[in-house]
């Protein structure tokens, strides 16, 4: 398993709710979290099969900004 981290603009519970279907589909429920208390809104994903590009695409398709941390 590898841990990937990204800076995002996912900054509240509503944002997390909006991105949840995309991230659950890509990474699986329980394999990701967003630290909304961090100024960079860090998304952490634990995966053994996904690339950073796949995660970034899923978040962007859900309407949020994302970049490698």
C-alpha positions as a Python dict, from the first residue, in 0.01 Angstrom:
ca = {
    (1, 'X'): (0, 0, 0),
    (2, 'X'): (115, 350, -76),
    (3, 'X'): (-8, 677, 70),
    (4, 'X'): (-65, 969, -166),
    (5, 'X'): (-129, 1326, -50),
    (6, 'X'): (-276, 1620, -236),
    (7, 'X'): (-363, 1984, -173),
    (8, 'X'): (-729, 2054, -251),
    (9, 'X'): (-1004, 2311, -211),
    (10, 'X'): (-1231, 2057, -37),
    (11, 'X'): (-1298, 2268, 269),
    (12, 'X'): (-1624, 2169, 437),
    (13, 'X'): (-1863, 1884, 504),
    (14, 'X'): (-2067, 1973, 198),
    (15, 'X'): (-1757, 1952, -21),
    (16, 'X'): (-1665, 1616, 129),
    (17, 'X'): (-2018, 1491, 62),
    (18, 'X'): (-1992, 1608, -300),
    (19, 'X'): (-1659, 1434, -365),
    (20, 'X'): (-1738, 1115, -170),
    (21, 'X'): (-1901, 920, -458),
    (22, 'X'): (-1602, 982, -687),
    (23, 'X'): (-1341, 894, -427),
    (24, 'X'): (-1531, 592, -297),
    (25, 'X'): (-1557, 462, -654),
    (26, 'X'): (-1184, 513, -722),
    (27, 'X'): (-1018, 445, -387),
    (28, 'X'): (-1287, 269, -188),
    (29, 'X'): (-1467, 383, 126),
    (30, 'X'): (-1231, 414, 420),
    (31, 'X'): (-920, 452, 203),
    (32, 'X'): (-922, 831, 187),
    (33, 'X'): (-975, 1135, 408),
    (34, 'X'): (-957, 1513, 384),
    (35, 'X'): (-804, 1720, 664),
    (36, 'X'): (-1025, 2030, 644),
    (37, 'X'): (-845, 2182, 945),
    (38, 'X'): (-517, 2196, 750),
    (39, 'X'): (-480, 2523, 552),
    (40, 'X'): (-395, 2315, 242),
    (41, 'X'): (-702, 2087, 284),
    (42, 'X'): (-489, 1775, 250),
    (43, 'X'): (-648, 1473, 85),
    (44, 'X'): (-476, 1150, 187),
    (45, 'X'): (-544, 834, -14),
    (46, 'X'): (-416, 488, 72),
    (47, 'X'): (-407, 259, -231),
    (48, 'X'): (-218, -25, -387),
    (49, 'X'): (-347, 21, -742),
    (50, 'X'): (-433, 384, -817),
    (51, 'X'): (-200, 644, -962),
    (52, 'X'): (-191, 1006, -851),
    (53, 'X'): (-329, 1101, -1193),
    (54, 'X'): (-636, 879, -1148),
    (55, 'X'): (-714, 1035, -810),
    (56, 'X'): (-661, 1386, -941),
    (57, 'X'): (-892, 1319, -1235),
    (58, 'X'): (-1168, 1187, -1006),
    (59, 'X'): (-1149, 1493, -779),
    (60, 'X'): (-1140, 1734, -1074),
    (61, 'X'): (-1438, 1560, -1233),
    (62, 'X'): (-1626, 1613, -906),
    (63, 'X'): (-1562, 1986, -946),
    (64, 'X'): (-1271, 2048, -711),
    (65, 'X'): (-916, 2171, -748),
    (66, 'X'): (-633, 1933, -663),
    (67, 'X'): (-255, 1927, -689),
    (68, 'X'): (22, 1709, -553),
    (69, 'X'): (117, 1802, -198),
}
